[in-house]
Each structure stands twice: as C-alpha cells, then as structure tokens.
Amino acid sequence: MKVFFLNPPALSGEHFMKEVGRCGRRTVAGELWPQTGLAYLAAVAIQEHCEIRLIDAMASGETLEGLIRINLDFKPDLVIANTTTPTFKNDAIIMNRLKASHPDGIYAFTGTHVSALPEESLKNSEADLIFIDEAEQTLREAIHKWKKWNDIPGLAYRKGDEILITSPCPYISNLDSLPFPARRLLPNDKYKMPFFEDEPFTTVIPTRGCPWKCIFCRAGKVWGTRIRTRSPENVIAEIREIKKELGIRNIVFMTDSLTLDRKWANAFFEKIWEQNLEFRWICNSRVDAVSPETLQKMKRAGCLLISYGVESGNGEILEKARKNIKPEDSVNAIRWTREAGILSMAYFILGLPGETRKTIEETIRFAKRIDPDYVNFHVATPFPGTELYEMAKEHGWLTSNDWSDYEEEGSAVLRTEELTSENLVQAQKRAMRSFYMRPGRLIREIGRIRSYAQLKARIKAGWALLTTLSRKSH
C-alpha cells in the first residue's frame, strides 16, 4: 500500500499563524514548525509495511505543480493532508487538484479544524475521509480494513450522497507503544527559530491530554481530558535518536503544559540531568503548575524558555474564560522563572468575553508589571470546536464566516459588546508596541546578545515583528 503525507503549500501570500499553533505554516516571526504529527502518522504507516512519501511543502518550497507530478508518479492509495482553520480553503483547493490528477486514490484530511467540523469539511472539499482527533490508531485500522470505513473508529466518510461518522476512536493509553516520528523524511534544516539563534530545532510530544476547559482551546477535545504521559525513559530515547541521527540539539516540548503532572515532570527533569543529555529546550506550562523547586530542576535540565498562557490581567475575564488561574499566579510564575534563570514568554488574549477598553489597558499594564522576557498579544479567535465559537455564534459576536480570516495575527473575526473587530486588532498592535518599545526593554534585550548568531536572530525576529505591526489589518 502507498501512502502520501502532505503539509500543503500556500497558493498565494503567506499564512501568518499563531506561534503555539505549531502547524508547520510560517508564524508571525517567520518561523517554520516541524510536521511532527504527520511524521508520527508516517511512522505508523512504515510499521505497517507501507511505501510512503512525506512532503512538508511549506518548508521545502514544493509547488502545487510539483505535488501533482509527485502524485502522478507515486500513484498513492491514500493521501493524508494536514490542515488548519485559516488554511482549510487553501488546502481544499490543493486536495481537489491532486484528486483530479489521480482519481483512483483515497484523499483524507487530518487536523483540529476538520476534527471539529468533519461533515462540513467533506462538503466543502473533494476529500473522501476525515481522520477525527488522535489519528494514529485510526490510520492503522484503515490500513488493515481498507475501504471498510464503517468498521473503523474515528472516521468521517462519504457513502453515496451521505456523509457518515463512525464511533470515536479510543485514545491511545500507552503512548510508549507509538513509534518515534519519521523525522528523517522532513527537511529538518528548515525548521528554525530566534530562541535557538536560528539553529535547526524539532518538536517532541511527551504528554497528551488536558483536563482544563478554557473556552478558547481545543486541546481537551483533540487529545482528551485525561493527561497521558510517556515514560521518561521513552522520551529520553527519542531525544538521543534526534541528536544521533539528525544532529539536532534544540527541542520544543510540544504539549499544553509540560508540568501538569508534577510528579512525572520532576522525575523527567531529574533523568535528563542525571544522564547529561546536553540539549537546549523550551516548553509550555500553566502559571499555576510550577514551583521554585520544579523550575530549578528545569533549569538544571537545560530549559531555555517557558511559555505561559497568562491571557488577561483581569480576574473576571479569566474566570469567564474558565482559565482557572488568578493574576497573582502569573505574578509568581514569572518571578520564579526569572529567579531560576529561565526566560519567560507570556501569551495574552484580547477580546475574550467581558473585554472592554478599560480591561485591555489593565492587561497591558499588567504585562509591563510582571515583565516577562517576551510577550505575544493575540486577538481572541473562536476556532470551531471551542466553547468560545459556540458562544460567539449564539450571541452574534462573529464578524466573518470565512475560515481564512480565523488567524490571531492582524485580523479578528469577533467583536465584544463594546469593541469592534478593528478595535481589537488596533489594541493588539498597540499592546505589542507598548511592551516592546520601552527603552529599558530594548536595552535589556541588546544586553543579552552574546554572539553574532544571536544578533542576527534578534534582528530577524525584530524586523518580522515591526513588519507585522505596520501591516494593515483586515
């Protein structure tokens, strides 16, 4: 059996994607994130003795014409393309063209957007299948039960004029049973970011699942509400493989909060230090899921930066968003992270329920007060599959039904009772300028530069930021 895995290219312009989306599109800072999810699926197909191709066209620069030639030459039985909410229209066009070039194949989408809207996604594309939520086991079943779609959990498929959805696929309980992602098939030298001085990096997924129910997030739906962890030994074995086979020493732990399971996290950090793995890494965490002791262990294990979802400086907005944190939790987390010698990134969301001009200014002041090393202000985006999306539809807050507008950089698709979409975009840009253009902040950043590589990376990131802030909103 032949399987073609694809991260589609942008047909026109750039898709500026939220950094934590990690979807392989270019981010606002010009970064490219590895297609680890597709590499996991490719590894499963390899285990099942399939012949495969994997192309990250956003990273490799492959064109639609080139993909059509590859598709005609390879003649895959199954094509699986990753897609996201703002790129779905783009990706559906590519899928349609590929199917027209080789109609004998089966064409499928995977990703959070199609998982939330499987029926709509099939209606608005020529795709035959949707892999819903966690896809590895569904793919394995599909290979073994080829075209017996009704017997395979976790699928949406066409049957004549009908669209049918099978039962949910159970989440994988033993994550150690998964093969390591087939990273050797990716253009690993293309994945770079300023935090690693533009050296190549890769992503590792040590845990899946999130028990929290933030109204703007899809993590619990896609990965489940129970935290599932790989064994520390299994993750460390993957890191050793990355260093040995790819020569990469920079890793992003791609999970919603690396420290939610505090006992597991502390054991993991201790094993990294004990085994002297010598790599640099960054991660996400919740501000209420760290302590001075844990942060000291993270620093000793090589942690360079921690990203926190602070979201707002207003307690009522945090409560309405079901974030289950208080502003004081963010104050403590940023301070403890600084004291541990780790850099911090704080993410804020403008436009959540209850947002006003007054609360936006409160959040901007709060960001300056806690003073993380880096910030990113996003406009609240009601992605399908989130409670925020359902709330926005119910209350008439949506200002666009075009999925291409559902980005968090330079556009907004909802309003609040007091603020228009344009107000929110302008507030986002004002917040970024207000934080980053402070003389003391600029001097501190310049003082961190220790090499030409760091200088070059900072200039590149700064220029991307300035370009974004000057771009007209839409």
Backbone torsions as a table, in degrees:
resi	resn	phi	psi	omega
1	MET	NA	140.6	-179.6
2	LYS	-110.7	130.9	-179.2
3	VAL	-127.9	131.6	-178.6
4	PHE	-113.9	114.3	178.7
5	PHE	-99.8	136.3	-171.1
6	LEU	-142.8	133.1	164.3
7	ASN	-106.3	105.8	-169.1
8	PRO	-65.4	154.7	175.5
9	PRO	-82.8	166.3	172.3
10	ALA	-83.1	126.6	-178.3
11	LEU	-70.9	-32.8	177.8
12	SER	-152.7	137.3	178.3
13	GLY	71.2	-170.0	179.9
14	GLU	-114.6	145.4	171.4
15	HIS	-97.2	106.4	-179.4
16	PHE	-87.3	107.9	-171.7
17	MET	-106.1	148.1	173.2
18	LYS	-53.1	135.9	-174.7
19	GLU	-59.3	-42.7	-177.3
20	VAL	-75.0	-3.2	174.6
21	GLY	-65.5	-32.1	175.5
22	ARG	49.1	40.6	-171.0
23	CYS	-98.5	3.8	177.8
24	GLY	90.7	-9.5	172.7
25	ARG	-80.0	169.0	176.9
26	ARG	-71.4	140.5	176.3
27	THR	-92.7	178.4	-179.5
28	VAL	-61.1	-29.0	179.4
29	ALA	-88.6	6.3	178.5
30	GLY	82.8	12.1	-179.4
31	GLU	-78.4	157.5	171.0
32	LEU	-122.5	130.2	-178.9
33	TRP	-99.9	140.0	179.8
34	PRO	-62.0	149.5	177.7
35	GLN	-88.7	65.9	-176.8
36	THR	-66.3	-36.0	178.6
37	GLY	-61.1	-45.9	177.0
38	LEU	-65.8	-36.0	179.4
39	ALA	-65.7	-32.9	174.0
40	TYR	-63.7	-46.5	179.9
41	LEU	-63.4	-39.5	178.0
42	ALA	-62.1	-39.5	179.5
43	ALA	-64.3	-38.0	176.4
44	VAL	-63.2	-44.4	179.5
45	ALA	-62.8	-37.9	177.3
46	ILE	-63.6	-43.3	177.2
47	GLN	-57.6	-32.3	-178.9
48	GLU	-90.4	16.3	173.3
49	HIS	65.5	31.2	175.8
50	CYS	-85.8	153.4	169.4
51	GLU	-90.3	130.2	-171.7
52	ILE	-132.0	159.9	165.8
53	ARG	-130.2	142.6	175.2
54	LEU	-133.9	121.4	-179.9
55	ILE	-129.5	120.3	170.7
56	ASP	-96.6	91.3	-173.2
57	ALA	-68.2	-27.6	177.2
58	MET	-65.4	-33.3	-179.8
59	ALA	-86.9	-41.4	-174.5
60	SER	-82.6	-19.5	-178.3
61	GLY	84.4	10.4	179.4
62	GLU	-62.9	136.0	-178.1
63	THR	-90.8	168.3	176.1
64	LEU	-60.5	-41.7	179.0
65	GLU	-61.2	-39.9	177.3
66	GLY	-65.2	-39.5	178.5
67	LEU	-65.2	-38.3	178.1
68	ILE	-62.8	-41.4	178.3
69	ARG	-63.1	-43.5	179.3
70	ILE	-62.7	-42.4	-179.4
71	ASN	-63.1	-41.4	178.9
72	LEU	-66.4	-38.5	-178.2
73	ASP	-74.5	-42.5	-175.8
74	PHE	-77.4	-35.7	-177.4
75	LYS	51.6	62.8	-176.6
76	PRO	-70.2	151.4	171.0
77	ASP	-76.8	-32.9	-176.1
78	LEU	-138.9	131.7	173.4
79	VAL	-115.9	126.6	178.6
80	ILE	-120.4	118.7	-179.8
81	ALA	-113.3	135.0	172.3
82	ASN	-77.9	142.5	177.4
83	THR	-145.0	160.9	179.0
84	THR	-132.0	169.9	-178.1
85	THR	-57.6	-55.4	-176.4
86	PRO	-73.2	-12.0	179.3
87	THR	-105.8	2.1	-172.5
88	PHE	-61.5	-44.9	-179.7
89	LYS	-59.8	-44.9	176.4
90	ASN	-58.1	-47.3	-175.1
91	ASP	-71.3	-31.3	177.6
92	ALA	-66.3	-37.9	176.9
93	ILE	-62.1	-44.6	179.3
94	ILE	-63.4	-44.3	178.4
95	MET	-59.2	-43.0	-179.5
96	ASN	-62.5	-41.2	179.8
97	ARG	-67.0	-40.3	178.4
98	LEU	-64.2	-42.0	-179.0
99	LYS	-66.0	-36.7	178.2
100	ALA	-65.0	-31.9	-178.9
101	SER	-76.8	-28.1	-178.8
102	HIS	-145.2	77.6	-173.2
103	PRO	-70.8	-8.5	-179.0
104	ASP	-78.1	-15.2	-179.3
105	GLY	-82.2	167.9	172.7
106	ILE	-103.5	133.0	-173.3
107	TYR	-117.5	132.1	-172.9
108	ALA	-137.2	152.0	172.0
109	PHE	-112.3	150.8	170.6
110	THR	-136.2	155.2	-180.0
111	GLY	137.0	169.7	-175.1
112	THR	-66.9	-37.9	-177.0
113	HIS	-64.2	-51.3	-178.2
114	VAL	-70.0	-26.0	175.6
115	SER	-66.6	-36.3	179.4
116	ALA	-76.3	-33.6	-175.4
117	LEU	-129.5	62.1	-174.8
118	PRO	-64.6	-42.8	-177.9
119	GLU	-66.8	-48.1	178.6
120	GLU	-60.5	-39.1	-177.9
121	SER	-64.9	-37.7	176.6
122	LEU	-70.1	-37.8	179.9
123	LYS	-66.0	-29.7	-175.4
124	ASN	-104.1	23.3	176.1
125	SER	-155.6	174.4	176.0
126	GLU	-95.7	10.7	-179.5
127	ALA	-62.3	150.5	178.3
128	ASP	-96.3	-31.3	-174.4
129	LEU	-133.9	153.5	166.6
130	ILE	-124.7	124.8	171.7
131	PHE	-85.9	116.7	-172.5
132	ILE	-95.6	126.4	176.6
133	ASP	60.8	-138.1	-175.8
134	GLU	-65.6	119.9	-163.0
135	ALA	-104.6	-11.2	-171.5
136	GLU	-60.4	-48.6	-177.7
137	GLN	-69.8	-34.0	177.3
138	THR	-63.5	-41.1	177.5
139	LEU	-63.6	-42.5	179.7
140	ARG	-59.9	-43.2	178.4
141	GLU	-64.0	-41.0	-178.2
142	ALA	-63.0	-37.2	178.4
143	ILE	-65.8	-40.9	-177.4
144	HIS	-77.6	-30.2	-176.5
145	LYS	-118.2	51.5	-172.0
146	TRP	-52.8	123.2	178.0
147	LYS	69.2	3.0	171.4
148	LYS	-92.3	60.3	-167.8
149	TRP	-58.6	-34.4	-177.1
150	ASN	-64.9	-21.4	-178.9
151	ASP	-90.0	2.5	-172.3
152	ILE	-113.5	112.8	178.5
153	PRO	-65.4	145.7	173.5
154	GLY	88.4	23.9	-178.7
155	LEU	-123.4	148.1	160.6
156	ALA	-115.7	137.7	-174.8
157	TYR	-151.3	164.9	177.6
158	ARG	-93.3	141.2	171.5
159	LYS	-137.1	94.5	-171.7
160	GLY	66.1	-125.9	178.4
161	ASP	-89.1	-3.0	-178.6
162	GLU	-91.3	155.0	168.8
163	ILE	-118.3	121.3	-176.5
164	LEU	-114.2	148.0	178.6
165	ILE	-123.6	125.7	-179.1
166	THR	-81.2	177.7	179.4
167	SER	-64.8	153.8	178.9
168	PRO	-61.3	144.1	176.0
169	CYS	-82.6	129.0	178.1
170	PRO	-58.9	144.1	177.3
171	TYR	-67.3	147.5	-179.0
172	ILE	-70.9	116.0	-175.4
173	SER	-77.9	-36.4	-179.6
174	ASN	-106.6	92.4	-177.4
175	LEU	-67.1	-20.9	176.4
176	ASP	-65.7	-17.8	-179.1
177	SER	-75.2	-14.8	179.9
178	LEU	-76.2	143.8	173.1
179	PRO	-70.4	156.4	174.5
180	PHE	-66.4	146.4	-179.8
181	PRO	-55.0	145.6	-179.3
182	ALA	-81.6	66.6	-175.8
183	ARG	-66.0	-25.7	-177.9
184	ARG	-60.7	-17.0	-179.9
185	LEU	-89.1	-4.2	-178.6
186	LEU	-98.0	154.7	175.2
187	PRO	-80.6	74.7	-168.6
188	ASN	-61.9	-25.3	-179.8
189	ASP	-71.7	-10.8	-178.6
190	LYS	-88.0	-16.2	-174.6
191	TYR	-90.9	104.2	-175.9
192	LYS	-138.9	158.8	176.7
193	MET	-152.3	155.3	-177.1
194	PRO	-59.4	-33.9	-177.4
195	PHE	-61.9	-22.8	177.8
196	PHE	-108.6	28.1	-180.0
197	GLU	51.8	35.6	178.4
198	ASP	63.7	23.0	169.3
199	GLU	-80.4	155.7	176.6
200	PRO	-60.4	145.3	175.2
201	PHE	-137.5	165.6	173.3
202	THR	-138.0	171.4	-179.8
203	THR	-115.1	144.5	178.1
204	VAL	-126.3	135.9	-178.8
205	ILE	-107.3	96.5	-175.9
206	PRO	-85.0	-24.6	-179.3
207	THR	-140.2	159.5	173.8
208	ARG	-136.8	148.8	177.3
209	GLY	102.5	146.5	178.2
210	CYS	-146.3	125.2	-177.7
211	PRO	-80.9	-12.7	-176.5
212	TRP	-80.7	157.2	-173.3
213	LYS	-124.2	48.5	177.0
214	CYS	-58.0	135.0	-171.0
215	ILE	-69.9	-15.2	-175.6
216	PHE	-102.4	3.7	-170.6
217	CYS	-118.5	144.9	179.5
218	ARG	-104.9	2.9	-171.9
219	ALA	-59.0	-44.0	-178.1
220	GLY	-63.6	-33.4	179.4
221	LYS	-73.0	-44.4	-175.4
222	VAL	-73.4	-43.3	-172.9
223	TRP	-107.9	-2.5	179.3
224	GLY	91.2	161.7	-176.7
225	THR	-92.9	-6.1	176.9
226	ARG	-96.9	131.5	178.4
227	ILE	-73.1	122.6	175.9
228	ARG	-112.9	128.6	-176.8
229	THR	-118.1	143.8	167.7
230	ARG	-80.2	159.0	176.4
231	SER	-68.9	145.8	176.4
232	PRO	-53.4	-37.9	-179.0
233	GLU	-63.5	-37.8	-179.2
234	ASN	-67.9	-42.3	179.0
235	VAL	-65.7	-42.3	179.9
236	ILE	-63.9	-37.1	176.6
237	ALA	-62.7	-37.9	177.7
238	GLU	-66.4	-41.3	178.6
239	ILE	-62.2	-41.8	177.6
240	ARG	-61.7	-40.6	178.4
241	GLU	-63.8	-41.4	179.2
242	ILE	-60.1	-45.9	-178.9
243	LYS	-66.7	-42.7	-174.8
244	LYS	-73.2	-47.0	-172.4
245	GLU	-87.2	-31.3	-176.4
246	LEU	-109.4	-14.9	-178.1
247	GLY	68.3	24.4	-179.1
248	ILE	-97.4	131.5	-179.5
249	ARG	-117.3	9.8	-178.8
250	ASN	-120.3	125.1	-173.0
251	ILE	-132.9	138.7	169.0
252	VAL	-108.7	120.4	175.1
253	PHE	-78.8	110.6	-171.0
254	MET	-93.7	85.8	178.0
255	THR	-153.4	156.0	-172.5
256	ASP	-66.0	-33.8	173.6
257	SER	-156.0	110.9	-176.4
258	LEU	-65.6	-22.0	-172.0
259	THR	-108.8	13.7	-179.5
260	LEU	-61.1	-44.1	174.1
261	ASP	-90.7	90.9	-170.3
262	ARG	-61.8	-39.7	-179.3
263	LYS	-63.1	-46.5	178.5
264	TRP	-62.2	-45.2	-176.8
265	ALA	-60.9	-46.2	-179.6
266	ASN	-62.5	-40.1	178.0
267	ALA	-64.5	-39.6	-179.8
268	PHE	-64.9	-47.0	-179.0
269	PHE	-63.4	-38.3	179.3
270	GLU	-65.6	-38.9	179.8
271	LYS	-68.7	-37.1	176.5
272	ILE	-59.1	-46.4	-178.1
273	TRP	-67.3	-44.7	-177.9
274	GLU	-61.5	-36.5	-176.7
275	GLN	-91.3	1.8	173.1
276	ASN	49.9	55.7	-174.4
277	LEU	-72.7	-25.2	175.5
278	GLU	55.8	68.3	171.1
279	PHE	-142.6	161.6	179.5
280	ARG	-106.6	143.5	-176.6
281	TRP	-149.3	156.2	173.8
282	ILE	-130.9	163.9	-175.8
283	CYS	-157.7	173.8	170.0
284	ASN	-103.7	151.6	171.5
285	SER	-152.8	164.1	170.4
286	ARG	-89.6	148.9	-178.1
287	VAL	-69.1	-19.0	178.2
288	ASP	-98.8	11.9	-177.0
289	ALA	-118.8	20.4	176.7
290	VAL	-129.7	158.9	176.4
291	SER	-141.4	161.8	177.2
292	PRO	-55.1	-38.2	-178.5
293	GLU	-67.1	-45.3	178.8
294	THR	-63.5	-41.2	-179.4
295	LEU	-64.6	-36.6	176.4
296	GLN	-63.7	-39.1	177.2
297	LYS	-66.8	-37.5	178.7
298	MET	-64.7	-43.2	178.3
299	LYS	-60.9	-45.4	-179.1
300	ARG	-64.0	-27.6	-179.3
301	ALA	-87.0	1.2	174.4
302	GLY	105.9	11.5	-178.8
303	CYS	-67.4	129.9	-179.8
304	LEU	-98.3	-40.0	-174.7
305	LEU	-153.3	145.1	174.6
306	ILE	-122.2	130.7	175.6
307	SER	-97.6	131.7	179.5
308	TYR	-119.7	139.3	171.7
309	GLY	-87.1	91.9	179.8
310	VAL	-82.1	-39.8	172.4
311	GLU	72.7	-53.4	-176.5
312	SER	-156.0	156.2	174.0
313	GLY	-95.5	3.4	-178.0
314	ASN	-107.3	123.0	-176.0
315	GLY	-63.1	-36.3	-179.4
316	GLU	-66.8	-39.4	178.0
317	ILE	-65.7	-41.3	177.2
318	LEU	-60.1	-39.5	-179.8
319	GLU	-67.4	-43.8	179.2
320	LYS	-65.3	-30.4	178.9
321	ALA	-81.8	-2.1	-178.9
322	ARG	57.2	36.4	178.8
323	LYS	-74.7	-26.2	178.4
324	ASN	60.3	38.1	169.7
325	ILE	-134.0	164.4	174.8
326	LYS	-115.5	154.3	177.8
327	PRO	-51.7	-35.2	-178.5
328	GLU	-64.4	-29.2	176.0
329	ASP	-61.8	-38.6	179.0
330	SER	-70.0	-39.2	176.7
331	VAL	-56.1	-48.6	-177.6
332	ASN	-66.3	-45.9	-175.9
333	ALA	-61.9	-44.3	180.0
334	ILE	-65.8	-41.2	179.9
335	ARG	-65.5	-46.2	-180.0
336	TRP	-63.7	-37.8	179.7
337	THR	-64.0	-42.9	177.5
338	ARG	-62.6	-43.5	-179.4
339	GLU	-64.7	-29.0	178.5
340	ALA	-79.3	-9.0	-180.0
341	GLY	83.8	23.3	179.1
342	ILE	-110.5	140.1	176.0
343	LEU	-73.0	151.7	-179.8
344	SER	-125.3	143.2	172.9
345	MET	-122.0	126.3	178.8
346	ALA	-111.0	128.5	177.1
347	TYR	-101.3	133.4	178.0
348	PHE	-123.0	149.2	178.4
349	ILE	-122.2	122.2	177.7
350	LEU	-101.7	131.2	177.4
351	GLY	108.3	9.9	175.2
352	LEU	-67.8	162.4	-178.9
353	PRO	-51.4	130.4	-179.4
354	GLY	95.1	-4.0	-177.0
355	GLU	-67.8	137.4	175.7
356	THR	-136.2	174.4	174.8
357	ARG	-58.4	-39.5	-178.8
358	LYS	-64.8	-43.6	-177.8
359	THR	-71.7	-30.1	175.5
360	ILE	-63.8	-45.4	178.5
361	GLU	-64.3	-34.6	176.6
362	GLU	-62.6	-41.3	179.3
363	THR	-67.7	-40.7	177.9
364	ILE	-62.1	-45.0	177.4
365	ARG	-62.3	-39.6	-179.9
366	PHE	-63.7	-42.3	178.6
367	ALA	-58.6	-42.5	179.2
368	LYS	-68.4	-34.3	-177.8
369	ARG	-69.6	-45.6	-179.4
370	ILE	-77.1	-23.7	169.8
371	ASP	51.5	59.5	172.7
372	PRO	-66.5	167.5	-179.7
373	ASP	-68.0	-35.3	-179.6
374	TYR	-140.9	153.0	175.5
375	VAL	-135.8	161.0	167.0
376	ASN	-143.4	122.5	176.1
377	PHE	-98.2	124.3	177.2
378	HIS	-111.9	155.4	169.3
379	VAL	-87.9	133.7	-179.7
380	ALA	-56.0	126.2	-178.9
381	THR	-120.4	117.7	-177.6
382	PRO	-81.3	78.9	-179.0
383	PHE	-65.9	142.3	174.8
384	PRO	-54.8	139.5	-177.8
385	GLY	98.0	-7.6	177.9
386	THR	-103.6	158.1	175.3
387	GLU	-65.6	-32.4	179.0
388	LEU	-61.1	-37.1	178.8
389	TYR	-63.6	-44.8	179.3
390	GLU	-65.5	-39.6	177.9
391	MET	-63.8	-42.1	-178.2
392	ALA	-64.9	-40.0	177.2
393	LYS	-65.6	-43.2	-177.2
394	GLU	-64.7	-40.1	-174.2
395	HIS	-95.4	0.4	179.4
396	GLY	72.9	30.7	-179.0
397	TRP	-85.1	-18.0	-176.4
398	LEU	-69.2	134.9	178.1
399	THR	-112.3	-1.7	178.2
400	SER	-153.5	140.6	173.0
401	ASN	-108.9	9.7	179.2
402	ASP	-89.7	113.7	-176.9
403	TRP	-58.5	-26.6	-179.2
404	SER	-64.4	-19.3	179.0
405	ASP	-85.8	-7.3	-172.0
406	TYR	-83.9	60.9	174.8
407	GLU	-111.4	173.4	179.2
408	GLU	-119.4	8.8	177.3
409	GLU	-121.5	108.5	172.4
410	GLY	83.6	6.8	176.3
411	SER	-151.6	163.0	177.4
412	ALA	-146.2	147.2	-177.7
413	VAL	-123.3	10.9	174.0
414	LEU	-139.4	165.5	176.2
415	ARG	-127.3	168.0	171.4
416	THR	-111.9	-179.3	179.5
417	GLU	-63.2	-27.7	-176.8
418	GLU	-107.5	-26.5	-169.4
419	LEU	-117.3	137.9	174.8
420	THR	-83.3	169.5	175.7
421	SER	-58.4	-43.0	179.5
422	GLU	-63.3	-38.7	176.3
423	ASN	-58.0	-41.4	-177.4
424	LEU	-68.7	-40.6	178.4
425	VAL	-64.1	-44.3	178.9
426	GLN	-65.1	-37.2	177.5
427	ALA	-65.1	-38.6	177.5
428	GLN	-59.8	-48.1	-178.8
429	LYS	-66.5	-39.5	178.5
430	ARG	-63.7	-39.8	179.6
431	ALA	-63.9	-43.3	179.7
432	MET	-64.5	-44.8	178.5
433	ARG	-63.0	-43.4	-176.7
434	SER	-62.1	-36.9	-179.3
435	PHE	-77.3	-48.8	-170.5
436	TYR	-83.0	-22.5	-175.3
437	MET	-92.0	10.4	174.9
438	ARG	-69.8	133.2	-178.9
439	PRO	-53.4	-43.6	-179.5
440	GLY	-63.3	-37.1	179.2
441	ARG	-66.7	-41.5	179.4
442	LEU	-66.2	-41.5	179.5
443	ILE	-63.3	-40.9	180.0
444	ARG	-63.8	-40.0	-179.4
445	GLU	-67.7	-41.8	177.4
446	ILE	-62.0	-38.0	-179.9
447	GLY	-66.2	-18.2	179.8
448	ARG	-80.6	-17.4	-173.4
449	ILE	-69.8	125.5	-176.6
450	ARG	-121.2	-5.2	-177.1
451	SER	-155.7	166.0	177.2
452	TYR	-63.4	-36.9	-180.0
453	ALA	-62.3	-41.5	177.9
454	GLN	-65.9	-41.1	178.6
455	LEU	-60.4	-47.0	-179.4
456	LYS	-61.2	-43.1	-179.3
457	ALA	-66.0	-40.3	179.5
458	ARG	-66.2	-40.7	178.9
459	ILE	-63.2	-43.3	-179.9
460	LYS	-61.8	-46.7	-179.4
461	ALA	-66.8	-40.5	179.5
462	GLY	-64.1	-41.2	178.7
463	TRP	-64.6	-40.6	177.7
464	ALA	-62.6	-39.8	178.7
465	LEU	-64.3	-47.0	179.9
466	LEU	-62.1	-39.5	178.3
467	THR	-61.8	-42.5	-180.0
468	THR	-65.6	-42.2	-178.2
469	LEU	-67.4	-26.3	-178.4
470	SER	-91.2	-12.7	-178.8
471	ARG	-66.8	142.7	176.4
472	LYS	-67.4	139.2	177.7
473	SER	-76.0	160.8	178.4
474	HIS	-141.9	NA	NA
